[in-house]
Amino acid sequence: MSSGRFLLKLLGGTDTTHLRRWVNLWPPFLGAGIRVTHIASDMKSIDVEMKLRWWNANYVGTHFGGSLFAMADPFYMLMLMANLGREYIVWDKAATIRYRKPGRGKVRAEFRLSDGQIDDIREKLKMLPKYEPVFTVEVKDEEGTVIAEVEKLLHIRRKDVKL
């Protein structure tokens, strides 16, 4: 069984539609109004959106920064777990957010993982005990203006390598 299928089975389903439903019902996302709109069958692309509501607005009526940050939290880790396989350990290690403009209305984030990035990670881990790549995602408003940039630092290693 592939690691992507294992992850889906672990979460109670057999396809990405089931995973999308599960993630959308996860209490932190449900409470913030964060919604996953698309997960590719190969787990190499995920799209997330959040509408501005009274419960996810800050005191000046724009998107609460914590909700914008939460939009970017688990996805690169899940995508890499599914694509690298069960012989790898993948953890979120750190993250930063840079706010560019107040968010109003619906905001979106698109997560993309290429075959080249996956191959690069595997190649680096043939020589290194661990690898800590940084992934960046932009949160954009409906006009495509970047309102926040989130950098995710991940920790990746092979399970057979002890640190």
Secondary structure, DSSP 4 states (H G I P E B T S, - for coil): --HHHHHHHHTT-SSHHHHHHHHHTSHHHHHHTEEEEEE-TTSSEEEEEE---GGGB-TTSSB-HHHHHHHTSSHHHHHHHHHH-TTEEEEEEEEEEEE-S---S-EEEEEE--HHHHHHHHHHHHH-S-B--EEEEEEEETT--EEEEEEEEEEEEETT---
